[in-house]
Amino acid sequence: MSDTSAILVSEITKHYGDTVAVDGVSLDVPRGVVFGYLGPNGAGKTTTIRMLLGLLAPTGGAAQLLGYDSWSEREEAHRAIGYLPGDFTAYAELTSEEYLSYLSSLRGGVEWANVLGLAERLDLRLEARFGTLSHGNRQKVGIIQAFMHRPELLILDEPTTGLDPLIQQEFLAMVREARADGRTVFMSSHVLSEVEDSADIVGMLSAGKLLLQKRVDSLKDLSVHHMTLTFDRLPPREILERAAGVRDVVRDGSRVRLTVEGSTKELLAVAAPFGIESLTSVEPDLEAIFLGLYRPEVV
């Protein structure tokens, strides 16, 4: 089994007749990280996850979870996994407590204190029948059943759907705690801000194709920065424009406004000799990067 990869995917593909839902996706998710799997609705995120779990046979390619083959060894893999499907449901006539107790017994027992602690954190009463719960509270049950046995790998499909903002923040804290424990979290989402708050690495999917896989901090180097610099001595425009990625230079008194595509390192190097008194930069968030790079696929 792999000592370094929690998820390893090689050219996985899924066709439905002439429709290509997932097109040659390859992923390498290290152990002990939060991986954000991003893309608009319909991009193929859920289809990828179902193939990873062996719930859907791929048309081509291969995948491993924790070193186990996703198809031929899926039972072994599932013992170490917590999974929240995007369409989570449960037996309507059971209370949340009864349902979670049933799942606990299937896993050979779960420390009930874990269940009670998670329910308290998510503000969920366990006495109500599942069929009477709001969508948000049903989602809380789904989150608890994924986390309650402290799995080595969590696979979560659109996990914050229906949660109010305070509960979303508590959930993201749970994700970060799982990472701090050395566990791995694979989380699909079209809500880019929540992934930015928790993910170490992101993969961006569009129309079934993986557009990139990068660490979140390095992804910022692909983005556009809008900057204002105030100088002791105003540098010539042409010196600033020679720096990589610089465009739209506007000089106004001792200030210069400009745009930088990618890293600002070269700009700062050529500007420093002119005495930078102050610098402000509008730092892009993940959503701005995603829309800027892939707008044709999103709108």
Helices and strands as residue ranges (DSSP letters): E 5-16, E 19-30, E 34-38, H 45-52, E 60-65, E 68-69, H 74-78, E 81-84, H 96-106, H 112-121, G 130-132, H 135-147, E 153-157, H 165-180, E 184-189, H 192-198, E 201-206, E 209-215, H 216-219, G 220-222, E 224-231, H 237-241, E 246-252, E 255-261, H 265-271, G 272-274, E 276-282, H 286-298
